[in-house]
Amino acid sequence: MKVGVFITNQHTLTTDMVRALDEQIVMVRHARDHGWDSVLTGQHYLNEGDNKQLQPVPFLARLAAESGNLRLGTGIVLLNLHNPVAMAETVASLDVITGGRFIFGIGLGYREMEFDAFGMAKGSRVKAFESTLALMQRLWTEDEVSY
């Protein structure tokens, strides 16, 4: 059995984000040094209420330097809100940065605010998710892609 930890990077608005990042780095080192298998983090945009957070790609790229053999991943990226070409290259980059230890966790999302911000109707999220993932898989496996 493999056991991982989800590190939320959501913090109250008054949180010193540099200090919070330092504390999260300590958690990753602890997980690395005490037999954990993975560290994952999630994604939201335009957090509501008394919270703010770092986006997962730069956050995980920073944690990679501290992770040793831990697998690092997203749990989740709101895939249908992203451009498939940009996301395919971003994920491939993270896989290189982590030495092939990246876990690409993806999801549909549910918050109206996020769909509105990206100009996407919530009702089209499944179709957008499926087409984005299909194109990303082609970009990773085919020499030439037309879409």
The 8 nearest C-alpha neighbors of each residue, nearest first, counted from 0:
[[1, 2, 36, 3, 35, 34, 37, 4],
 [0, 2, 36, 3, 35, 37, 34, 4],
 [3, 1, 36, 35, 0, 37, 4, 34],
 [4, 2, 37, 36, 38, 35, 1, 5],
 [3, 5, 38, 6, 37, 39, 2, 35],
 [6, 4, 39, 40, 38, 7, 3, 74],
 [7, 5, 40, 39, 4, 8, 38, 23],
 [8, 6, 9, 40, 5, 41, 39, 10],
 [7, 9, 52, 10, 6, 53, 40, 41],
 [8, 10, 52, 51, 7, 50, 11, 53],
 [11, 9, 50, 51, 52, 14, 8, 12],
 [10, 12, 50, 49, 14, 13, 51, 9],
 [11, 13, 50, 49, 14, 51, 10, 15],
 [12, 14, 11, 15, 10, 49, 50, 16],
 [15, 13, 11, 12, 16, 10, 19, 18],
 [14, 16, 18, 17, 19, 13, 12, 20],
 [15, 17, 19, 18, 14, 20, 10, 52],
 [18, 16, 20, 19, 15, 21, 14, 22],
 [17, 19, 21, 20, 16, 15, 22, 14],
 [20, 18, 16, 22, 21, 17, 15, 23],
 [21, 19, 23, 17, 22, 18, 16, 24],
 [20, 22, 18, 24, 19, 23, 17, 25],
 [23, 21, 19, 25, 20, 24, 18, 26],
 [24, 22, 26, 20, 25, 21, 19, 27],
 [23, 25, 27, 21, 26, 22, 20, 28],
 [24, 26, 22, 28, 23, 27, 29, 21],
 [27, 25, 23, 29, 24, 28, 30, 22],
 [28, 26, 30, 24, 29, 25, 31, 66],
 [27, 29, 31, 25, 26, 30, 32, 65],
 [28, 30, 26, 32, 27, 31, 33, 25],
 [31, 29, 27, 35, 33, 28, 32, 26],
 [32, 30, 28, 29, 33, 66, 27, 35],
 [31, 33, 29, 30, 34, 28, 35, 27],
 [34, 32, 30, 31, 35, 29, 28, 36],
 [33, 35, 32, 31, 30, 36, 2, 29],
 [34, 36, 30, 3, 2, 33, 37, 31],
 [37, 35, 3, 69, 2, 1, 70, 34],
 [38, 36, 3, 70, 69, 71, 35, 4],
 [37, 39, 4, 71, 3, 5, 70, 72],
 [40, 38, 72, 5, 73, 71, 74, 6],
 [39, 41, 73, 6, 74, 5, 7, 55],
 [42, 40, 75, 74, 73, 55, 76, 7],
 [41, 43, 76, 75, 55, 54, 77, 44],
 [42, 44, 46, 45, 41, 77, 113, 54],
 [43, 45, 46, 113, 42, 112, 54, 116],
 [46, 44, 47, 43, 113, 112, 51, 116],
 [47, 45, 44, 51, 50, 43, 48, 52],
 [46, 48, 45, 50, 49, 51, 44, 112],
 [47, 49, 50, 46, 12, 51, 11, 45],
 [48, 50, 11, 12, 47, 51, 10, 46],
 [51, 49, 11, 10, 12, 48, 9, 46],
 [50, 52, 10, 9, 46, 12, 11, 49],
 [53, 51, 9, 8, 10, 54, 50, 46],
 [52, 54, 8, 55, 58, 51, 9, 57],
 [53, 55, 56, 58, 42, 57, 52, 43],
 [56, 54, 58, 59, 57, 42, 41, 53],
 [55, 57, 59, 58, 54, 60, 93, 89],
 [58, 56, 60, 59, 55, 61, 54, 53],
 [59, 57, 55, 61, 56, 60, 54, 62],
 [60, 58, 62, 61, 56, 57, 55, 63],
 [59, 61, 57, 63, 58, 62, 56, 93],
 [62, 60, 59, 58, 63, 64, 57, 65],
 [61, 63, 59, 65, 64, 60, 66, 58],
 [64, 62, 66, 60, 65, 61, 97, 59],
 [63, 65, 62, 66, 61, 60, 67, 97],
 [66, 64, 63, 62, 67, 28, 27, 24],
 [65, 67, 63, 69, 64, 31, 68, 62],
 [66, 68, 69, 65, 31, 64, 63, 28],
 [67, 69, 66, 70, 31, 100, 36, 37],
 [70, 68, 37, 36, 66, 67, 31, 71],
 [69, 71, 37, 100, 101, 36, 38, 68],
 [72, 70, 38, 101, 37, 39, 102, 69],
 [73, 71, 102, 39, 101, 103, 74, 38],
 [72, 74, 75, 104, 40, 39, 103, 41],
 [75, 73, 104, 41, 40, 39, 72, 76],
 [74, 76, 105, 73, 104, 41, 106, 42],
 [77, 75, 105, 78, 42, 73, 106, 104],
 [78, 76, 106, 107, 108, 79, 80, 105],
 [77, 79, 76, 80, 81, 105, 128, 106],
 [78, 80, 128, 127, 81, 77, 124, 107],
 [81, 79, 78, 77, 117, 82, 114, 119],
 [82, 80, 79, 78, 83, 86, 77, 85],
 [81, 83, 85, 84, 86, 80, 131, 79],
 [84, 82, 86, 131, 85, 135, 87, 81],
 [85, 83, 87, 86, 82, 88, 135, 138],
 [86, 84, 88, 82, 83, 87, 89, 81],
 [85, 87, 89, 83, 88, 84, 90, 82],
 [88, 86, 84, 135, 90, 89, 85, 83],
 [87, 89, 91, 85, 86, 90, 92, 84],
 [90, 88, 86, 92, 91, 87, 85, 93],
 [89, 91, 93, 87, 92, 88, 86, 94],
 [92, 90, 94, 88, 89, 93, 87, 95],
 [93, 91, 89, 95, 90, 94, 88, 96],
 [94, 92, 96, 90, 95, 91, 97, 89],
 [93, 95, 99, 101, 91, 97, 92, 96],
 [94, 96, 98, 92, 93, 97, 99, 91],
 [95, 97, 93, 94, 98, 92, 60, 63],
 [98, 96, 100, 94, 95, 99, 63, 101],
 [97, 99, 95, 96, 100, 94, 101, 93],
 [98, 100, 94, 97, 101, 95, 96, 93],
 [101, 99, 70, 97, 98, 71, 94, 102],
 [100, 102, 94, 71, 72, 99, 70, 97],
 [103, 101, 72, 71, 104, 73, 100, 70],
 [104, 102, 73, 72, 101, 105, 90, 74],
 [103, 105, 75, 74, 73, 102, 76, 72],
 [106, 104, 75, 76, 78, 77, 103, 74],
 [105, 107, 77, 75, 108, 78, 76, 104],
 [106, 108, 77, 79, 124, 78, 128, 109],
 [109, 107, 77, 106, 110, 124, 113, 79],
 [108, 110, 111, 107, 121, 113, 114, 112],
 [109, 111, 112, 113, 108, 114, 121, 43],
 [112, 110, 114, 113, 115, 109, 121, 116],
 [113, 111, 115, 110, 114, 116, 45, 44],
 [112, 114, 116, 115, 111, 110, 44, 117],
 [115, 113, 119, 111, 117, 116, 112, 121],
 [114, 116, 118, 112, 113, 117, 119, 111],
 [115, 117, 113, 114, 118, 112, 119, 45],
 [116, 118, 114, 115, 119, 113, 80, 81],
 [119, 117, 115, 116, 114, 120, 113, 80],
 [120, 118, 114, 117, 115, 121, 123, 124],
 [119, 121, 122, 123, 114, 118, 124, 115],
 [120, 122, 123, 124, 114, 119, 111, 109],
 [123, 121, 120, 124, 125, 119, 126, 127],
 [124, 122, 121, 120, 126, 125, 127, 119],
 [123, 125, 127, 121, 126, 122, 128, 79],
 [126, 124, 128, 127, 123, 129, 107, 122],
 [125, 127, 129, 128, 124, 123, 130, 79],
 [128, 126, 124, 79, 130, 125, 129, 131],
 [129, 127, 79, 125, 131, 126, 130, 124],
 [128, 130, 126, 132, 131, 127, 133, 125],
 [129, 131, 133, 127, 132, 128, 134, 126],
 [132, 130, 83, 128, 134, 133, 129, 127],
 [131, 133, 135, 129, 134, 130, 128, 136],
 [134, 132, 130, 136, 135, 131, 129, 137],
 [135, 133, 137, 131, 136, 132, 130, 138],
 [136, 134, 138, 132, 87, 137, 133, 83],
 [137, 135, 139, 133, 134, 138, 132, 140],
 [136, 138, 134, 140, 139, 135, 141, 133],
 [137, 139, 135, 136, 140, 141, 134, 144],
 [138, 140, 136, 137, 141, 135, 87, 91],
 [141, 139, 137, 138, 136, 142, 135, 143],
 [140, 142, 137, 143, 138, 139, 144, 136],
 [141, 143, 144, 140, 138, 139, 137, 145],
 [144, 142, 141, 145, 138, 137, 140, 139],
 [145, 143, 138, 141, 146, 142, 137, 134],
 [146, 144, 143, 134, 138, 137, 141, 142],
 [145, 144, 134, 137, 143, 138, 130, 133]]
